[in-house]
């Protein structure tokens, strides 16, 4: 994956994702906790793709394309989709090797993308207020024996101050707040029970659900001050032990793995 040279003519949103890439992908010294957090997520998703034996992958809402590019570099055939053309242009500039195609589209419109062994919807569903419709749209892209992976912030995390989806009332009154890009724009979060229920309502079968990203990885609760001193392997070991004991309360993120019925 190529590191692009900074271009001052980029629009502000592209300059922002470039800065994010610097601290999350290229330079761990800038913000060690952000580097640890992002690298942990990428390893988790790669392990899932390996475990699910996915040869073809659809990355929905790919943004700057990091996940899709890494999946392609690992030998998979990848389609990366986003509604923002400037992000896709930036992602193409990072492509170095591997089979990947970038598509500008909204999956809610049902574009003809094909069917895939694995569909990733990574940190997207919390920006939408009609989750069943979104999940139903994704289902059409999952092969009969394939899987859908949905990740989102965990409302039951001890530091979450966001309401549950169930507390929103009529979702239609919040439609104008959809499609925000950053975590600071979140206005609700899902519980594990809610997300599992919506996955099943969309006609998918829940194969697994789990919490990930404890404070050892996220750096929350001032653990970030240890990131400059502890090796990544030690942080990941502490993270696994913590999630095994108290995942619901100390897992910042939530994942559901679903299959077509």
Secondary structure, 3 states (H helix, E strand, C coil): CCCCCCCCCCCHHHHHHHHHHHHHHHCCCCCHHHHHHHHHHHHHHHHHHHHCCCCEEEEECCCCCHHHHHHHHCCCEEEEEECCHHHHHHHHHHCCCCCEEEEECCHHHCCCCCCEEEEEEECCHHHCCCHHHHHHHHHCCEEEEEEEEEEEEECCCCCCCCCEHHHHCCHHHHHHHCCCCCHHHCCCEECHHHHHHHHHHCCEEEEEEEEECCHHHHCCCCHHHHCCCCCHHHHHHHHHHHHHHHHHHHCCEEEEEEEEC
